[in-house]
Amino acid sequence: MAKTSIYQFVKEKLITHGVKNTNDGLLTLTDQKLFSLFVDLERAKRNKSFDAVQSASLDIEKYLISLKKRQLLAFVYLYLRFSDLTPERTELDELLPDGKIRKSSVFSNKLTDEEMLIGLWAKVKDDQLGERLLRIVYAGS
């Protein structure tokens, strides 16, 4: 079985997040520099480095601002949020006898704390900005 190249992997993942559904979103595939920045993001994710992921995300944001397409940042958050870095399932909070609360998440594989931090950061950013940014992306279609 042939291993998928990182470029093909990134392309397929972006497509699953709907980048082909709008002209703006299509830029993530057709703009060579932007696509290479998403490849850098994937490399940072694979290296399990929160700092590198934030740096790659910032590089994408700066480039998008130069294109006047900051709304495409939504795809950065989707890219990271819907990955193996976020929980497959979150259990209901459990009230413990001493009044403390246990929060439990189930992941599809073993993750480092830094990988979980990347996933949590992506979830928080997507919750804060994702829907608003995607509305702008789809309004321009």
Buried (B, 14 or more C-beta within 10 A) or exposed (E): EEEEEEEEBBBEBBBEBBBEEBEBBEBBBEBEEBBBBBBBBBBBBEEBBBEBBEBBBEBBBEBBEEEEBBBBBBBBBBBBBBBEBBBEEEEEEEEEEEEEEEEEBEBEEEBEEBBBBBBBBBBEBBEEBBEEBBEBBBEEE
